Amino acid sequence: MKSGVPLAVVGISMFIIGLILFYLINPEENKKLEFIKYMGTFVGLSGMGVTLAGIVVHLLNKNEQPIKENYDI
């Protein structure tokens, strides 16, 4: 099953959502907005990890050509 590409797409979207939450929310003496901004940091960092995991899974699942050894020298 090819699960590396969808996993990388989910990770990239998590990273983008984290950036949006972190940079667009401006908490001024509001603890709930501050918590949402910090959750954006967590989601963005988690998205980077999920993206890396998707890339690694994709690279591990590649079908490589078998090595053809030529013994006729």
C-alpha positions as CSV (number, residue, x, y, z in Angstrom):
1,M,0.0,0.0,0.0
2,K,1.3,3.4,-0.9
3,S,0.7,5.5,2.2
4,G,3.8,7.8,2.0
5,V,2.4,10.4,-0.3
6,P,-1.0,10.9,1.6
7,L,1.0,11.1,4.8
8,A,3.3,13.7,3.5
9,V,0.3,15.7,2.2
10,V,-1.4,15.6,5.6
11,G,1.9,16.7,7.2
12,I,2.2,19.7,4.9
13,S,-1.4,20.7,5.5
14,M,-0.8,20.4,9.3
15,F,2.3,22.6,8.9
16,I,0.4,25.3,7.0
17,I,-2.5,25.3,9.5
18,G,0.1,25.7,12.3
19,L,1.6,28.7,10.6
20,I,-1.8,30.2,10.1
21,L,-2.8,29.7,13.7
22,F,0.5,31.0,15.0
23,Y,0.9,34.1,12.8
24,L,-2.7,35.3,12.4
25,I,-3.8,35.2,16.0
26,N,-2.9,38.2,18.1
27,P,-3.8,37.5,21.7
28,E,-4.2,40.6,23.9
29,E,-4.9,39.6,27.5
30,N,-7.0,36.7,26.3
31,K,-5.9,33.3,27.5
32,K,-8.0,31.3,25.1
33,L,-6.5,32.9,22.1
34,E,-3.1,32.5,23.5
35,F,-3.7,28.8,24.0
36,I,-4.9,28.5,20.4
37,K,-1.7,30.3,19.2
38,Y,0.4,27.8,21.2
39,M,-1.6,24.9,19.8
40,G,-0.7,26.3,16.3
41,T,3.0,25.9,17.3
42,F,2.4,22.3,18.3
43,V,0.4,21.5,15.2
44,G,3.1,23.1,13.0
45,L,5.9,21.2,14.6
46,S,3.9,17.9,14.5
47,G,3.2,18.6,10.8
48,M,7.0,18.8,10.1
49,G,7.4,15.4,11.8
50,V,4.5,13.8,9.9
51,T,5.8,15.2,6.6
52,L,9.3,13.7,7.3
53,A,7.6,10.3,8.2
54,G,5.7,10.4,4.9
55,I,8.8,11.0,2.9
56,V,10.6,8.2,4.7
57,V,7.7,5.7,4.2
58,H,7.6,6.7,0.5
59,L,11.3,6.1,0.1
60,L,11.1,2.8,1.9
61,N,8.2,1.5,-0.2
62,K,9.8,2.2,-3.6
63,N,10.2,-0.8,-5.8
64,E,13.8,-1.0,-6.8
65,Q,15.0,-3.0,-9.8
66,P,16.6,-6.2,-8.8
67,I,20.4,-6.3,-9.3
68,K,21.2,-8.3,-12.5
69,E,24.6,-9.8,-12.1
70,N,26.4,-10.8,-15.2
71,Y,28.8,-13.7,-14.6
72,D,29.8,-14.0,-18.2
73,I,33.2,-12.3,-18.3
